[in-house]
Amino acid sequence: MDGFTFFAAKPTEEYHKIDMWLLLSILLMWGIGIFTLFVSSQGSVAQLTKRPLQLVERQLICSAVGFLLFGFFLFLDMKVLKKLVAIIVIGSIILCILTYIPGLSVSRNGARRWIKVPGNFTFQPSELLKFSLVLFLANYFDKQSEIINPEEKTVFPCVICLVVFVLLVFFQKDFSTGIFIFLIGMLMFFVSGSKMLWVLPFMLIAIPAVFLMVSLESYRLERIIGFLKPDEFASAVNYQSLNAKKAISVGGFWGCGIGKGLKKINNIPEVQADFIFAGWVEAMGFLGVILYFILLGFFAWRGYRTSFKCPSRFSAYSCFGCVSIIFIQSLVNCMVVCGLLPTTGIPLPFFSSGGSSIIVTLAMCGFIVNSSRCEEINNENKIINDKVEIDTLTIL
């Protein structure tokens, strides 16, 4: 597959207007996410605290930080960002290492995935690691495309970086996120046109490594067995999944509505996190599911459309990776909630409660919208070329 690539070579240009439809889809998904968290979390939070809106308040605070980063990446020059890639990657690795240091990290359910942040908040570095990986691979593949001699091209640094990222997350006992990062990396290798002969040995080694990682922890095996035999683990690993299915079935076509309250999701532990989609379905019904996937599909279409129209390979690869993270992660989460995949710890972008997820998601969206500004360039260049042709004909 030497020379194969999805993105044709294009000159780097200055950006102008943004894709307002893409921006609107992002704002709508964020708004629906806040609404769903408001509806879904009140019952479960009220049982633990006197502030039923506590999770919504925290999500709004984290969203404010996310929108600041959204604006930063929206107006940041791509040439400047390319120079910052190394700093972002090194910073992400350092933050992941901090999760192994007691006193700086937070342990939950035997896993150390978070570091302490002032204001009684926590941050999960693995979320930032996804964005960092995309930027690193996009920057590297962009530089490799400028090399004329095929013998000088190599993906070895990318493979090393991907392995380091996956292992950092795996040792945090976050197996699902590690696998997701690996898949995003493989997708980036594919769309960049890298030789599959370079990547194939790495993938062959990764397959037995995944089986080994699964076997090291009993709960991972239990989740897989529970997925294959759901009725036998109804009160154990499948408890969340089965109750999520009940909440979905109660929603029917039109949903239970807002005023009547949602009762079935109160039986789902930590429903505001990975199973919040069940709350949206119970409230809005099958109609809400249709509307959500239409909106998600529209966002993916505008995002991928933007990536194919970007004037530089770095912007194209990065935009493609960021859109893929949000889109694929959303599909995986929904499939888990519906019982089509084993239970994982993958959050639903824009919906799941968690400052790390919403902050990084909005930061990536800022980059995606920034990349969309190149679409106006093609139109302007076409107008200029047409004008030149008309003036030439007039002169003749």
QUIZIKA-V166858 format. One record per residue. N is the residue number from 1. PSI is psi as a letter, one per 20 degrees, with the letter a starting at -180 (none if undefined). OMEGA is omega in degrees with one decimal (none if undefined). BURIAL is b if it has 9 or more other C-alpha atoms within 8 Angstrom, else e. Layout:
N,PSI,OMEGA,BURIAL ; N,PSI,OMEGA,BURIAL
This chain:
1,k,-178.8,e ; 2,p,179.1,e ; 3,i,-179.8,e ; 4,p,176.8,e ; 5,q,177.9,b ; 6,h,-170.9,e ; 7,p,178.1,b ; 8,q,-179.9,e ; 9,p,-179.9,e ; 10,q,178.3,e ; 11,q,178.0,e ; 12,p,-179.3,e ; 13,r,172.8,e ; 14,q,-176.3,e ; 15,q,-179.9,e ; 16,d,-174.9,e ; 17,q,180.0,b ; 18,r,176.7,b ; 19,o,-175.7,b ; 20,h,178.2,e ; 21,h,176.5,e ; 22,g,178.4,b ; 23,g,179.8,b ; 24,g,179.5,e ; 25,h,177.9,b ; 26,g,-179.7,b ; 27,h,179.0,e ; 28,g,179.4,e ; 29,h,176.6,b ; 30,g,-179.8,b ; 31,g,177.9,e ; 32,h,178.0,b ; 33,g,177.4,b ; 34,g,178.1,b ; 35,g,-179.2,e ; 36,h,177.8,b ; 37,h,178.0,b ; 38,g,-178.0,b ; 39,h,-170.4,b ; 40,h,-169.8,b ; 41,i,-172.9,b ; 42,g,-177.4,b ; 43,g,-177.4,b ; 44,h,-179.5,b ; 45,h,-179.4,b ; 46,h,178.1,b ; 47,h,-175.9,e ; 48,h,-176.0,e ; 49,r,178.2,e ; 50,i,-179.5,e ; 51,n,-177.3,e ; 52,i,-178.8,b ; 53,j,-176.1,b ; 54,g,-178.9,e ; 55,h,178.2,b ; 56,g,178.7,b ; 57,g,179.3,e ; 58,h,179.5,b ; 59,h,178.3,b ; 60,h,177.5,b ; 61,g,178.5,e ; 62,h,176.9,b ; 63,h,177.5,b ; 64,g,175.8,e ; 65,g,179.1,b ; 66,h,179.9,b ; 67,h,172.8,b ; 68,g,176.7,e ; 69,h,174.9,b ; 70,g,178.9,b ; 71,h,179.9,b ; 72,g,-179.0,b ; 73,h,177.7,b ; 74,g,-175.2,b ; 75,j,-179.9,e ; 76,p,177.8,b ; 77,p,-177.6,e ; 78,h,178.6,e ; 79,h,177.2,e ; 80,g,-179.6,e ; 81,h,179.0,b ; 82,h,177.9,e ; 83,h,-178.6,e ; 84,i,-175.7,e ; 85,g,-179.0,b ; 86,g,179.3,e ; 87,g,180.0,e ; 88,g,-178.8,b ; 89,g,-179.9,b ; 90,g,177.5,e ; 91,h,178.5,e ; 92,g,179.0,b ; 93,g,178.7,b ; 94,g,178.9,e ; 95,h,177.4,b ; 96,h,179.4,b ; 97,h,180.0,b ; 98,h,180.0,b ; 99,i,179.1,b ; 100,i,-176.2,b ; 101,o,177.5,e ; 102,q,-177.8,e ; 103,h,176.2,e ; 104,h,-177.5,b ; 105,r,179.3,b ; 106,p,179.8,b ; 107,p,177.5,b ; 108,p,179.6,e ; 109,k,177.3,e ; 110,j,-178.7,e ; 111,q,176.5,b ; 112,n,-177.3,b ; 113,i,-172.1,b ; 114,q,172.7,b ; 115,q,-177.4,b ; 116,q,178.1,b ; 117,q,179.2,e ; 118,q,-179.6,e ; 119,k,179.3,e ; 120,k,177.0,e ; 121,r,174.5,e ; 122,q,178.9,b ; 123,p,180.0,b ; 124,o,-175.0,b ; 125,h,-178.7,b ; 126,h,176.1,b ; 127,g,177.6,b ; 128,h,-178.3,b ; 129,h,178.1,b ; 130,g,179.9,b ; 131,g,-179.1,b ; 132,g,179.6,b ; 133,g,-179.7,b ; 134,g,-179.8,b ; 135,g,-179.1,b ; 136,g,-178.5,b ; 137,g,179.1,b ; 138,g,179.6,b ; 139,g,-178.8,b ; 140,g,180.0,b ; 141,h,177.4,b ; 142,g,178.3,b ; 143,h,-180.0,e ; 144,h,-179.5,b ; 145,i,179.8,e ; 146,i,179.6,e ; 147,p,-176.3,b ; 148,g,-177.3,e ; 149,o,-178.5,e ; 150,h,-177.8,e ; 151,h,-179.6,e ; 152,i,-179.3,e ; 153,q,178.5,e ; 154,q,177.3,e ; 155,j,-176.5,e ; 156,g,177.4,e ; 157,h,178.9,e ; 158,g,178.7,b ; 159,g,178.9,b ; 160,g,179.6,e ; 161,g,-179.1,b ; 162,g,178.7,b ; 163,g,179.5,e ; 164,g,-179.4,e ; 165,g,-178.0,b ; 166,g,-179.1,b ; 167,h,177.7,b ; 168,g,-179.4,b ; 169,h,-178.7,b ; 170,g,-179.2,b ; 171,i,169.8,e ; 172,j,-175.8,b ; 173,l,176.2,b ; 174,m,-172.7,b ; 175,g,-175.8,b ; 176,g,178.4,b ; 177,h,176.7,b ; 178,g,177.6,b ; 179,h,-179.5,b ; 180,g,177.9,e ; 181,g,178.6,b ; 182,g,-179.7,b ; 183,h,176.8,e ; 184,g,176.8,b ; 185,g,178.5,b ; 186,h,178.6,e ; 187,h,177.7,e ; 188,h,176.4,b ; 189,g,-175.8,b ; 190,g,-175.7,b ; 191,h,179.8,b ; 192,i,-179.1,b ; 193,j,179.2,b ; 194,q,178.1,b ; 195,p,179.5,e ; 196,h,177.4,e ; 197,h,176.6,e ; 198,h,-172.9,b ; 199,h,-174.4,b ; 200,g,178.2,e ; 201,h,179.0,e ; 202,g,179.9,b ; 203,h,178.8,e ; 204,h,176.5,e ; 205,h,-176.3,e ; 206,h,-177.2,e ; 207,g,176.4,e ; 208,h,178.3,e ; 209,h,178.2,e ; 210,g,178.2,e ; 211,h,178.1,e ; 212,g,179.7,e ; 213,h,179.2,b ; 214,g,-176.4,b ; 215,i,-177.8,b ; 216,h,-179.2,e ; 217,p,-176.6,e ; 218,h,-176.2,e ; 219,h,176.9,e ; 220,g,175.8,b ; 221,h,179.7,b ; 222,h,179.1,b ; 223,g,179.3,b ; 224,g,178.3,b ; 225,g,177.9,e ; 226,h,176.9,b ; 227,h,-179.9,b ; 228,h,179.6,e ; 229,m,-172.9,e ; 230,h,-176.0,b ; 231,h,-176.6,e ; 232,i,-178.3,e ; 233,k,-175.1,b ; 234,h,-178.3,b ; 235,j,-178.2,e ; 236,d,-173.8,e ; 237,h,-179.0,b ; 238,j,-176.0,b ; 239,g,179.2,b ; 240,g,-176.1,b ; 241,g,-178.9,b ; 242,h,177.7,b ; 243,h,175.5,b ; 244,g,177.2,b ; 245,h,178.1,b ; 246,g,179.0,b ; 247,h,179.5,b ; 248,g,-179.2,b ; 249,h,179.1,e ; 250,h,-178.6,b ; 251,h,179.7,b ; 252,b,-179.0,b ; 253,g,-174.9,e ; 254,i,-179.9,b ; 255,r,179.8,b ; 256,i,-177.7,b ; 257,a,-176.1,b ; 258,g,-173.3,e ; 259,h,-178.0,e ; 260,i,-179.5,e ; 261,q,-179.7,e ; 262,p,-174.9,b ; 263,h,-175.4,e ; 264,h,-177.2,b ; 265,i,177.4,b ; 266,i,177.6,b ; 267,i,-179.2,e ; 268,o,178.4,b ; 269,p,179.2,e ; 270,l,-177.9,e ; 271,h,-177.3,b ; 272,i,-176.9,b ; 273,e,-171.0,b ; 274,i,-176.5,b ; 275,k,-176.7,b ; 276,h,178.4,b ; 277,h,177.1,b ; 278,h,177.0,b ; 279,g,177.6,b ; 280,g,-177.8,b ; 281,h,179.1,b ; 282,h,-178.5,b ; 283,g,-171.4,b ; 284,i,176.7,b ; 285,a,-179.6,b ; 286,h,177.0,b ; 287,h,177.3,b ; 288,h,177.4,b ; 289,g,179.2,b ; 290,g,-178.8,e ; 291,h,-179.5,e ; 292,g,-177.1,e ; 293,h,172.9,e ; 294,g,179.9,e ; 295,g,178.7,b ; 296,g,178.4,b ; 297,h,177.9,e ; 298,g,176.9,b ; 299,g,-179.4,b ; 300,g,-179.9,b ; 301,g,179.5,e ; 302,h,-179.9,b ; 303,g,178.6,b ; 304,h,176.1,b ; 305,g,178.1,e ; 306,g,-177.2,b ; 307,h,-179.5,b ; 308,i,179.8,b ; 309,j,-179.1,b ; 310,q,-176.6,b ; 311,i,180.0,b ; 312,q,-179.8,b ; 313,h,179.7,b ; 314,g,178.9,b ; 315,g,-177.9,b ; 316,g,-179.4,b ; 317,g,-177.8,b ; 318,g,179.3,b ; 319,g,178.5,b ; 320,g,-179.6,b ; 321,g,-179.2,b ; 322,g,177.9,b ; 323,h,-179.3,b ; 324,h,178.0,b ; 325,g,-177.1,b ; 326,g,-175.8,b ; 327,g,-177.3,b ; 328,h,179.0,e ; 329,h,177.5,b ; 330,g,179.7,b ; 331,g,-179.7,e ; 332,g,-179.5,b ; 333,g,-179.6,b ; 334,h,178.7,b ; 335,h,176.3,b ; 336,g,-179.1,b ; 337,h,-179.7,b ; 338,i,178.0,b ; 339,j,180.0,b ; 340,i,177.2,e ; 341,q,175.7,b ; 342,q,-179.3,b ; 343,p,178.1,b ; 344,r,177.3,e ; 345,k,-178.6,e ; 346,o,-180.0,b ; 347,r,176.8,b ; 348,o,-178.5,b ; 349,p,-179.6,b ; 350,i,-173.5,b ; 351,g,-172.6,b ; 352,p,176.3,b ; 353,p,-177.7,b ; 354,o,-175.6,e ; 355,h,-176.9,b ; 356,g,-177.1,b ; 357,g,-176.4,b ; 358,h,179.7,b ; 359,g,-178.2,b ; 360,h,178.7,b ; 361,g,179.2,b ; 362,h,176.2,b ; 363,g,178.2,b ; 364,h,178.6,b ; 365,h,175.2,b ; 366,g,177.5,b ; 367,g,-179.4,b ; 368,g,179.5,b ; 369,h,175.9,b ; 370,g,179.8,b ; 371,h,-177.8,b ; 372,i,-177.3,b ; 373,i,-179.2,b ; 374,i,-177.0,b ; 375,h,179.2,b ; 376,h,-179.2,b ; 377,g,-179.1,b ; 378,g,179.3,e ; 379,g,-178.8,e ; 380,g,178.9,e ; 381,h,178.8,e ; 382,g,179.4,e ; 383,g,-179.8,e ; 384,g,179.7,e ; 385,g,178.4,e ; 386,h,-179.0,e ; 387,g,179.3,e ; 388,g,179.9,e ; 389,h,179.8,e ; 390,g,180.0,e ; 391,h,179.8,e ; 392,g,178.5,e ; 393,h,-179.4,e ; 394,g,-179.9,e ; 395,g,179.3,e ; 396,none,none,e
